[in-house]
Amino acid sequence: MGRDHILSAPWVLAFLMGLAGCGVEPRSRTVVVVVFDALHAGHVHHLGYERETTPNLDLLAQEGVTFLRALAPAPYTVASTASLMTGLVPQRHRVLRSFGSHLKPLGVTLAETLHDAGWQCFGATGNANAGKLTGITGGFDQWVEAYEGKGPGDAPFLPRGDGTFVHMVAPDWWVGHLKDILEQRDPKRDAFIYLHVLQPHSPYAPPERLLARFADPDYISSWSDEKEPTGFRAGSTSPLVRANKGQIPMNDADREYTRALYDASLLWGDEALGNMISLLRDKGLWDSSWLVVTSDHGEAFWQHGLWGHNDHLYEEMLHVPLVVRAPGDTLPKGTRVTGLVSPMDLFPSFMQWLDLPQVPDLDGQPLDPVIRGSAAKNRSMVLQSNGNRPDVGRTGEATKLIVGRGEGQGELRVQRYDLTQDPGEQSPLEGQPDEQVLARLVALMGSLEGYIAKEFERAEHKRVLRAHLELQLASELALDQAMQALGLKIPVGHAQRELRAAAGDLADVSALLEALGYGGDTEE
């Protein structure tokens, strides 16, 4: 019997029809979001950078959608990552400070929403500012803090060559961790995986084989002192911070070497991305997987006189890559989108793409209308920088307005840019901005200054309470030991001792204080 006859046999047709109607379980879906910390879009090759820093991301862009102007709402991790997770601007989720702010009850996260819909959720971070300290990890079945460790024996921390270790894990670790997740997940359930990779964030510590592609082999640091006898070098951030403050000099060769370190660190992270993609393919998951690559903020290299991030609202600190690869033909492949978008748009976008109910009152907007060309034009975004007295701003498709304060409590600094004619923001426009917009930004800046001042007061209050608690627990422990030495029975029921046993240590101050009845951060 020929092949055509076999396929047309009645029993075969009946079997195939039965498969279609008997509820055969569809393949589970996988959503992987990879955040490369401090990745400025200006250093991505397929976005126009001359160096080949991102070969795997470039290939991924050919299979997905590239958003050419994706902006973080803040140039620092703690606020921007909370925006990605909640779909809210920083002024609403109010996770504004490292090691002090905590997600308010208003914030519902992407992971919580997916978890409630039956998804398994896995997360890991290489940056403490994007982890459990800020309260953004709700909804994750598993959450790993990849920076935790006590010393050089706690691999995979990276050696600096002088006997000390930088506080990050190597990119290869993330590939292994993704492999572990894929092997332990329930294959019958949908899975959401969030990986916050610290590279290319400082301290830049790429392997020599990658640094050699970009760095001048004859480079010698122009400066050194007793604190930094080797001057500017891989794995050390301190000289760059000191140069920002004007404490030490830098020349053009030092700056170019710093850029080379950053680019090599980015290439190192991109290698891991390629291995993650290969892993998804090898596991047979690629055809049913979403893969998103973005960043929490950018990185400045002296475009406006400073290195790093946190401080200003210029494009180099806010402009991030955003590439979304979807399974099948869900999204048009190789598309490049010019409209203003943000990583905080991912929350409502996945609600739409995964056929889940939209969460009301989000600041993020679904990306699909932007991709299809049906989104409303002239979108604007509110921005804010880090610090006790943050700059605030508003940007649209073509213009940006930045408001800050001068030295001390000086006069307002108002800067307005035409981004179409001056994308590098080097020539502020003359004349006054719209009075109503300016007044609103000034009012926002004042309210943020007041709120952050209260946050500092609360943090100081917590610090005092923690010191008091530590002394109390230490004195109780000493008393217990003295009573044991005398053969006396130790009293039970002491709330502090029970708390100490339950907590294990005093690292999670917020939980300890809450258990003692002091409460956590609340609206005032």
C-alpha positions as CSV (number, residue, x, y, z in Angstrom):
1,M,0.0,0.0,0.0
2,G,1.4,3.4,-1.0
3,R,2.0,6.3,1.3
4,D,-1.0,8.3,-0.2
5,H,-3.3,5.4,0.5
6,I,-2.1,5.1,4.1
7,L,-2.8,8.7,4.8
8,S,-6.3,8.5,3.3
9,A,-7.3,5.4,5.1
10,P,-10.5,5.9,7.0
11,W,-9.0,4.8,10.4
12,V,-6.2,7.3,10.0
13,L,-8.6,10.2,9.3
14,A,-10.8,9.1,12.2
15,F,-7.7,9.1,14.5
16,L,-6.6,12.5,13.4
17,M,-10.1,13.9,13.9
18,G,-10.2,12.3,17.3
19,L,-7.0,14.0,18.3
20,A,-8.5,17.4,17.3
21,G,-11.6,16.8,19.4
22,C,-10.4,14.9,22.5
23,G,-8.8,17.8,24.3
24,V,-5.1,17.1,23.5
25,E,-3.1,19.4,25.8
26,P,-1.6,22.4,24.0
27,R,2.1,23.2,24.5
28,S,2.7,25.4,27.5
29,R,3.9,28.9,27.0
30,T,7.2,30.4,28.3
31,V,7.9,34.1,28.8
32,V,11.5,35.1,29.5
33,V,12.4,38.7,30.3
34,V,16.1,39.4,30.4
35,V,17.2,42.8,31.9
36,F,20.8,43.8,31.3
37,D,21.5,46.3,34.0
38,A,22.8,49.8,32.9
39,L,22.6,49.0,29.2
40,H,22.4,52.3,27.2
41,A,20.8,51.8,23.8
42,G,23.6,53.9,22.2
43,H,26.0,51.0,22.7
44,V,23.9,48.4,20.9
45,H,25.2,47.5,17.5
46,H,21.8,47.0,15.6
47,L,20.8,50.4,17.0
48,G,23.7,52.1,15.3
49,Y,26.7,51.6,17.5
50,E,29.9,51.1,15.5
51,R,31.3,48.3,17.7
52,E,29.9,44.8,17.4
53,T,28.9,44.6,21.1
54,T,25.7,42.7,20.7
55,P,25.7,40.0,18.0
56,N,23.2,37.8,19.6
57,L,20.8,40.6,20.4
58,D,21.2,41.8,16.8
59,L,20.1,38.4,15.6
60,L,17.2,38.3,18.0
61,A,16.0,41.7,16.7
62,Q,15.7,40.1,13.2
63,E,13.2,37.7,14.7
64,G,11.3,40.2,16.8
65,V,10.2,43.8,17.2
66,T,12.8,46.5,18.0
67,F,11.6,49.7,19.7
68,L,14.0,52.5,18.7
69,R,13.0,54.9,21.5
70,A,12.4,53.0,24.7
71,L,12.9,55.1,27.8
72,A,13.2,54.1,31.4
73,P,11.1,56.4,33.6
74,A,14.1,56.9,35.9
75,P,17.8,56.6,35.5
76,Y,18.3,54.2,38.4
77,T,17.5,50.6,39.2
78,V,15.2,50.7,42.2
79,A,12.6,53.0,40.7
80,S,12.8,51.8,37.1
81,T,12.6,48.1,37.9
82,A,9.6,48.7,40.1
83,S,8.0,50.5,37.1
84,L,8.7,47.5,34.9
85,M,7.1,45.1,37.4
86,T,4.1,47.3,38.2
87,G,3.4,49.2,35.0
88,L,3.4,52.4,37.2
89,V,5.5,55.5,37.1
90,P,7.8,55.9,40.1
91,Q,5.7,58.8,41.5
92,R,2.9,56.3,41.9
93,H,4.6,53.1,43.0
94,R,6.9,55.2,45.3
95,V,9.8,52.7,45.3
96,L,12.2,55.7,45.1
97,R,15.2,54.9,47.4
98,S,17.6,52.0,47.7
99,F,17.3,50.0,51.0
100,G,14.4,52.1,52.3
101,S,11.5,52.3,50.0
102,H,9.1,49.4,49.7
103,L,6.3,48.8,47.2
104,K,3.1,50.3,48.4
105,P,-0.2,48.3,48.5
106,L,-1.3,50.2,45.3
107,G,1.3,48.2,43.3
108,V,0.2,44.9,41.8
109,T,3.0,43.2,39.9
110,L,3.2,41.4,36.6
111,A,4.3,38.2,38.4
112,E,1.4,38.4,40.8
113,T,-1.1,38.8,38.0
114,L,0.4,35.8,36.0
115,H,0.6,33.7,39.2
116,D,-3.0,34.3,39.9
117,A,-3.8,33.2,36.3
118,G,-2.0,29.9,37.0
119,W,1.5,30.6,35.7
120,Q,4.6,29.4,37.4
121,C,6.9,32.4,38.1
122,F,10.6,32.3,38.6
123,G,12.9,35.3,39.2
124,A,16.5,36.1,39.9
125,T,18.5,39.3,40.3
126,G,22.1,40.2,40.3
127,N,21.3,43.7,41.8
128,A,20.0,44.2,45.3
129,N,18.1,47.2,44.1
130,A,16.0,45.0,41.9
131,G,15.1,42.4,44.6
132,K,13.2,41.5,47.7
133,L,14.4,44.6,49.6
134,T,12.0,46.7,47.6
135,G,9.0,44.5,47.8
136,I,8.7,43.9,44.0
137,T,9.1,40.1,44.2
138,G,5.5,39.2,45.0
139,G,4.0,36.4,42.9
140,F,7.2,34.6,42.2
141,D,7.2,30.9,43.2
142,Q,11.0,31.1,43.3
143,W,13.2,34.2,43.7
144,V,17.0,34.1,43.8
145,E,19.3,36.9,44.9
146,A,22.3,36.2,42.8
147,Y,24.6,38.7,44.5
148,E,24.4,37.0,47.9
149,G,27.7,35.7,49.2
150,K,30.2,36.2,52.0
151,G,33.6,36.1,50.4
152,P,36.0,34.7,47.7
153,G,35.0,31.1,48.5
154,D,31.4,31.8,47.4
155,A,31.8,31.2,43.7
156,P,30.8,32.3,41.1
157,F,31.9,35.8,42.3
158,L,34.6,37.3,40.1
159,P,38.2,37.8,41.1
160,R,39.7,41.3,40.5
161,G,43.3,40.1,40.4
162,D,44.4,41.8,43.6
163,G,43.0,39.3,46.0
164,T,39.5,41.0,46.3
165,F,36.3,40.0,44.5
166,V,33.7,42.1,42.7
167,H,30.1,41.8,43.8
168,M,28.5,40.1,40.8
169,V,28.1,36.8,39.2
170,A,29.5,35.9,35.8
171,P,27.1,35.8,32.9
172,D,27.5,32.0,32.5
173,W,25.8,31.6,35.9
174,W,22.6,32.9,34.4
175,V,22.6,30.3,31.6
176,G,23.0,27.6,34.2
177,H,20.3,29.1,36.3
178,L,17.9,29.2,33.4
179,K,18.7,25.6,32.6
180,D,17.8,24.7,36.2
181,I,14.5,26.5,36.0
182,L,13.5,24.9,32.7
183,E,14.3,21.4,34.2
184,Q,12.4,22.0,37.4
185,R,9.3,23.7,36.0
186,D,6.0,21.9,35.5
187,P,6.0,21.3,31.7
188,K,2.3,21.3,31.7
189,R,2.0,24.9,33.1
190,D,2.9,28.2,31.6
191,A,6.0,29.8,33.0
192,F,7.2,33.4,33.5
193,I,11.0,33.8,34.0
194,Y,12.6,37.1,35.0
195,L,16.4,37.4,34.9
196,H,18.0,40.7,36.0
197,V,21.7,40.3,34.8
198,L,24.1,42.8,36.4
199,Q,26.4,43.1,33.3
200,P,27.2,45.5,31.8
201,H,26.8,47.5,35.1
202,S,30.0,48.6,36.8
203,P,32.4,47.4,38.2
204,Y,33.3,46.5,34.6
205,A,35.2,43.2,34.9
206,P,35.1,41.5,31.5
207,P,37.5,38.7,30.6
208,E,40.7,39.7,28.8
209,R,39.8,37.9,25.6
210,L,36.8,40.3,25.2
211,L,38.5,43.4,26.5
212,A,41.2,42.9,23.9
213,R,38.7,43.5,21.1
214,F,38.1,47.0,22.1
215,A,40.9,48.3,24.4
216,D,44.1,49.9,23.3
217,P,46.8,47.2,24.2
218,D,49.2,50.0,25.0
219,Y,46.9,51.8,27.4
220,I,48.4,53.0,30.7
221,S,46.4,54.8,33.3
222,S,47.2,58.5,33.5
223,W,46.7,58.6,37.2
224,S,47.3,56.5,40.4
225,D,47.6,57.1,44.1
226,E,47.9,55.2,47.4
227,K,44.2,54.1,47.3
228,E,44.3,53.0,43.6
229,P,48.0,52.2,42.9
230,T,47.0,50.8,39.4
231,G,44.8,53.7,38.5
232,F,41.8,53.2,36.2
233,R,41.4,49.4,35.8
234,A,39.0,46.6,35.3
235,G,36.8,45.7,38.2
236,S,37.1,49.0,40.1
237,T,34.5,51.7,40.2
238,S,36.0,53.9,42.8
239,P,38.3,56.0,40.5
240,L,35.4,56.7,38.2
241,V,33.3,58.0,41.1
242,R,36.1,60.1,42.4
243,A,36.7,61.5,38.9
244,N,33.0,62.4,38.7
245,K,33.5,64.5,41.9
246,G,36.5,66.2,40.4
247,Q,38.8,64.6,42.9
248,I,41.1,63.1,40.4
249,P,41.9,63.8,36.7
250,M,41.0,61.8,33.6
251,N,42.3,62.2,30.1
252,D,40.8,61.0,26.8
253,A,42.7,57.7,26.9
254,D,41.2,56.9,30.4
255,R,37.7,57.6,29.1
256,E,38.2,55.5,26.0
257,Y,39.5,52.6,28.1
258,T,36.4,52.9,30.4
259,R,34.2,52.7,27.3
260,A,36.1,49.6,26.2
261,L,35.6,48.0,29.6
262,Y,31.9,48.7,29.3
263,D,31.6,47.4,25.8
264,A,33.5,44.2,26.6
265,S,31.2,43.7,29.6
266,L,28.2,44.1,27.3
267,L,29.6,41.6,24.8
268,W,30.1,39.2,27.7
269,G,26.5,39.5,28.7
270,D,25.5,39.1,25.0
271,E,27.3,35.8,24.9
272,A,25.2,34.6,27.7
273,L,22.1,35.7,25.9
274,G,23.1,33.6,22.9
275,N,23.5,30.6,25.1
276,M,20.1,31.2,26.7
277,I,18.6,31.2,23.2
278,S,20.4,28.0,22.3
279,L,19.1,26.4,25.6
280,L,15.5,27.3,24.7
281,R,16.0,25.8,21.3
282,D,17.6,22.6,22.7
283,K,14.8,22.1,25.2
284,G,12.2,22.4,22.3
285,L,10.7,25.5,23.8
286,W,11.7,28.2,21.2
287,D,8.6,27.8,19.1
288,S,6.3,28.5,22.1
289,S,8.5,31.1,23.9
290,W,8.4,34.9,24.2
291,L,11.8,36.5,24.8
292,V,12.2,40.1,25.9
293,V,15.5,41.9,26.2
294,T,15.7,45.4,27.8
295,S,17.4,47.4,30.5
296,D,16.5,49.3,33.7
297,H,18.4,52.4,32.6
298,G,21.3,53.6,30.5
299,E,24.9,54.7,31.2
300,A,26.5,58.0,30.6
301,F,30.1,58.4,29.2
302,W,30.7,62.1,29.7
303,Q,28.2,63.3,27.1
304,H,27.2,65.9,29.7
305,G,30.3,65.8,31.8
306,L,29.5,62.8,34.0
307,W,30.0,59.0,33.9
308,G,27.4,56.5,35.2
309,H,23.7,57.0,35.9
310,N,21.3,58.1,38.6
311,D,21.8,61.9,38.4
312,H,20.3,63.3,35.2
313,L,17.5,62.9,32.7
314,Y,19.5,63.1,29.5
315,E,18.9,60.4,26.9
316,E,22.2,58.5,27.7
317,M,20.9,57.7,31.2
318,L,17.3,56.8,30.1
319,H,17.4,55.4,26.5
320,V,17.4,51.6,26.7
321,P,17.0,48.7,24.2
322,L,13.7,46.9,24.0
323,V,13.4,43.9,21.8
324,V,10.4,41.6,21.9
325,R,10.5,38.2,20.2
326,A,7.1,36.4,20.0
327,P,6.3,32.8,19.1
328,G,5.1,32.1,15.6
329,D,3.7,35.0,13.7
330,T,2.2,36.7,16.8
331,L,4.2,39.8,16.0
332,P,5.8,40.9,12.8
333,K,9.4,39.8,12.6
334,G,12.2,42.3,12.0
335,T,10.0,45.3,12.6
336,R,11.5,48.6,13.9
337,V,9.1,50.9,15.8
338,T,9.8,54.6,16.2
339,G,7.2,55.6,18.8
340,L,8.0,56.5,22.4
341,V,7.6,53.5,24.6
342,S,8.9,52.2,28.0
343,P,9.8,48.9,29.7
344,M,6.8,49.6,32.0
345,D,4.6,49.0,28.9
346,L,5.4,45.3,29.1
347,F,2.9,44.6,31.9
348,P,-0.2,45.7,29.9
349,S,1.3,44.3,26.7
350,F,1.5,40.8,28.1
351,M,-2.0,41.0,29.4
352,Q,-3.1,41.6,25.8
353,W,-0.7,39.2,24.2
354,L,-1.6,36.3,26.6
355,D,-5.3,37.0,26.5
356,L,-5.6,38.0,30.1
357,P,-7.8,40.7,31.6
358,Q,-6.2,44.1,31.7
359,V,-5.2,45.5,35.1
360,P,-6.9,48.9,35.5
361,D,-5.2,52.2,36.0
362,L,-1.7,51.4,34.8
363,D,0.6,54.1,33.4
364,G,2.2,51.6,31.0
365,Q,0.4,51.3,27.6
366,P,0.0,48.2,25.4
367,L,2.8,48.0,22.8
368,D,0.7,46.2,20.2
369,P,-1.0,49.4,18.9
370,V,2.4,51.0,18.6
371,I,3.6,48.1,16.6
372,R,0.5,48.1,14.3
373,G,0.7,51.8,13.8
374,S,-2.7,52.5,15.5
375,A,-1.5,54.1,18.8
376,A,-2.3,57.6,19.6
377,K,0.4,60.1,18.6
378,N,2.3,62.5,20.9
379,R,2.7,60.3,23.9
380,S,4.5,62.0,26.8
381,M,6.3,60.5,29.8
382,V,7.1,61.9,33.3
383,L,10.7,61.4,34.4
384,Q,12.6,61.7,37.6
385,S,16.2,61.2,38.7
386,N,17.6,59.8,41.9
387,G,18.7,61.7,45.0
388,N,17.3,63.8,47.9
389,R,16.3,66.6,45.4
390,P,15.6,64.8,42.2
391,D,15.3,66.4,38.8
392,V,12.0,65.9,37.1
393,G,11.0,66.1,33.5
394,R,8.6,65.4,30.8
395,T,9.4,64.1,27.4
396,G,7.4,63.6,24.2
397,E,8.1,62.3,20.8
398,A,10.1,65.3,19.8
399,T,10.8,67.6,22.9
400,K,12.0,67.2,26.4
401,L,11.7,69.6,29.4
402,I,13.9,69.1,32.5
403,V,13.5,70.9,35.7
404,G,16.0,70.8,38.6
405,R,17.6,73.0,41.3
406,G,21.0,74.7,41.3
407,E,23.6,74.3,44.0
408,G,22.1,74.3,47.5
409,Q,18.5,75.5,47.3
410,G,19.3,77.7,44.3
411,E,17.1,78.9,41.5
412,L,15.4,76.5,39.2
413,R,17.4,75.0,36.3
414,V,15.0,74.7,33.3
415,Q,16.2,73.0,30.1
416,R,14.2,72.4,27.0
417,Y,15.4,70.4,24.0
418,D,14.3,69.7,20.5
419,L,15.1,66.0,20.1
420,T,14.6,65.9,16.4
421,Q,17.2,68.6,15.7
422,D,19.4,68.0,18.8
423,P,19.1,64.3,19.8
424,G,22.3,64.6,21.9
425,E,20.7,67.4,24.0
426,Q,23.7,69.7,23.7
427,S,21.9,73.0,22.8
428,P,19.0,74.0,25.1
429,L,16.2,75.9,23.4
430,E,15.9,79.6,24.3
431,G,12.6,81.0,25.7
432,Q,10.3,79.9,28.3
433,P,8.4,76.6,28.3
434,D,4.6,76.3,28.7
435,E,3.9,77.9,32.1
436,Q,1.3,75.3,33.1
437,V,3.6,72.4,32.4
438,L,6.5,74.0,34.2
439,A,4.3,74.8,37.2
440,R,3.2,71.2,37.4
441,L,6.7,69.9,37.2
442,V,7.9,72.3,39.9
443,A,5.0,71.2,42.1
444,L,5.9,67.5,41.5
445,M,9.5,68.2,42.3
446,G,8.5,69.8,45.6
447,S,6.2,67.0,46.6
448,L,9.0,64.4,45.8
449,E,11.5,66.3,47.9
450,G,9.0,66.3,50.8
451,Y,8.2,62.6,50.4
452,I,11.9,61.6,50.1
453,A,12.7,63.6,53.2
454,K,10.1,61.6,55.1
455,E,11.5,58.4,53.7
456,F,14.9,59.4,55.1
457,E,13.3,60.1,58.5
458,R,11.7,56.7,58.5
459,A,15.0,55.1,57.5
460,E,16.8,56.8,60.4
461,H,14.0,55.7,62.7
462,K,14.4,52.2,61.6
463,R,18.2,52.4,62.1
464,V,17.7,53.5,65.7
465,L,15.1,50.8,66.3
466,R,17.4,48.2,64.8
467,A,20.3,49.2,67.0
468,H,18.0,49.1,70.0
469,L,16.7,45.6,69.0
470,E,20.2,44.3,68.5
471,L,21.3,45.4,71.9
472,Q,18.1,44.0,73.5
473,L,18.6,40.6,71.8
474,A,22.3,40.6,72.7
475,S,21.6,41.3,76.3
476,E,18.9,38.6,76.4
477,L,21.3,36.1,74.9
478,A,24.0,37.0,77.5
479,L,21.4,36.6,80.3
480,D,20.4,33.2,78.9
481,Q,24.0,32.1,78.8
482,A,24.6,33.3,82.4
483,M,21.5,31.4,83.6
484,Q,22.5,28.3,81.8
485,A,25.9,28.4,83.4
486,L,24.2,28.6,86.8
487,G,22.0,25.6,85.9
488,L,18.9,27.8,86.0
489,K,15.9,27.2,83.7
490,I,15.6,29.8,80.9
491,P,12.2,31.6,80.7
492,V,10.3,30.9,77.6
493,G,7.8,33.1,75.7
494,H,10.1,36.1,75.2
495,A,8.8,37.7,72.1
496,Q,12.2,39.0,71.0
497,R,13.9,35.5,71.4
498,E,11.1,33.8,69.5
499,L,11.4,36.5,66.8
500,R,15.2,35.9,66.7
501,A,14.7,32.2,66.2
502,A,12.1,32.7,63.5
503,A,14.1,35.3,61.6
504,G,17.4,33.5,61.7
505,D,19.4,36.8,61.5
506,L,18.9,40.5,61.6
507,A,19.3,41.1,57.8
508,D,15.6,41.7,57.1
509,V,15.0,44.7,59.3
510,S,11.6,45.5,57.9
511,A,10.2,42.1,58.7
512,L,11.7,42.2,62.2
513,L,10.2,45.7,63.0
514,E,6.9,44.6,61.5
515,A,6.8,41.6,63.8
516,L,7.6,43.8,66.8
517,G,4.5,45.9,66.0
518,Y,6.3,48.9,64.6
519,G,4.9,48.4,61.2
520,G,6.4,48.9,57.8
521,D,6.3,51.8,55.4
522,T,2.8,53.2,55.3
523,E,1.1,56.1,53.5
524,E,1.2,59.3,55.5
